[in-house]
Amino acid sequence: MQADIRAYQAGKAKIENVAVKDTRIFSKGLTFLSVVCLLIIAALALKTMFGSPDIEAYNINKDLFHNVGFVCTIGYFVFAYWALRREKNLNNLTINTEKDENINSVESGELKHYASQR
């Protein structure tokens, strides 16, 4: 029973794709920019909510929050989605490369086995 489980897990491990973390500098920059956009939005929201002593200051902070917050929201989604697509493309490229290597190793193994039989 244990041998069957281990054989099954070994077979699954060969098939299963392992995600590759994207460590490229441009991708890290995109992630950094998306986090900065979120922090700016949070800072402006806190300033508007807690840093407005009177209604005049509140209206000024609210207008700033609406304008800058809108731009940062768009920036966040653009940068985060771009980084996500880059990581997904890297994983797809890695998976395709591994599949090609597995096919080549299987083919060469079959050729060696065939050659040894002759």
URHUVEN-V465962 format. One record per backbone hydrogen bond with DSSP energy under -0.5 kcal/mol. CO is the residue of the C=O (numbers start at 1). NH is the residue of the N-H. If there is no record, write none. Layout:
CO&NH ; CO&NH
This chain:
1&5 ; 2&6 ; 3&7 ; 4&8 ; 5&9 ; 6&10 ; 7&11 ; 8&12 ; 9&13 ; 10&14 ; 11&15 ; 12&16 ; 17&19 ; 21&23 ; 24&28 ; 25&29 ; 26&30 ; 27&31 ; 28&32 ; 29&33 ; 30&34 ; 31&35 ; 32&36 ; 33&37 ; 34&38 ; 35&39 ; 36&40 ; 37&41 ; 38&42 ; 39&43 ; 40&44 ; 41&45 ; 42&46 ; 43&47 ; 44&48 ; 45&49 ; 46&50 ; 46&51 ; 47&51 ; 51&53 ; 54&58 ; 55&59 ; 56&60 ; 57&61 ; 58&62 ; 59&63 ; 60&64 ; 61&65 ; 62&66 ; 63&67 ; 64&68 ; 64&69 ; 65&69 ; 66&70 ; 67&71 ; 68&72 ; 69&73 ; 70&74 ; 71&75 ; 72&76 ; 73&77 ; 74&78 ; 75&79 ; 76&80 ; 77&81 ; 78&82 ; 79&83 ; 80&84 ; 81&85 ; 82&86 ; 83&87 ; 84&88 ; 85&89 ; 86&90 ; 87&91 ; 88&92 ; 89&93 ; 90&94 ; 91&95 ; 92&96 ; 93&97 ; 94&98 ; 95&99 ; 96&100 ; 97&101 ; 98&102 ; 99&103 ; 100&104 ; 101&105 ; 102&106 ; 103&107 ; 104&108 ; 105&109 ; 106&110 ; 107&111 ; 108&112 ; 109&113 ; 110&114 ; 111&115 ; 112&116 ; 113&117 ; 114&118
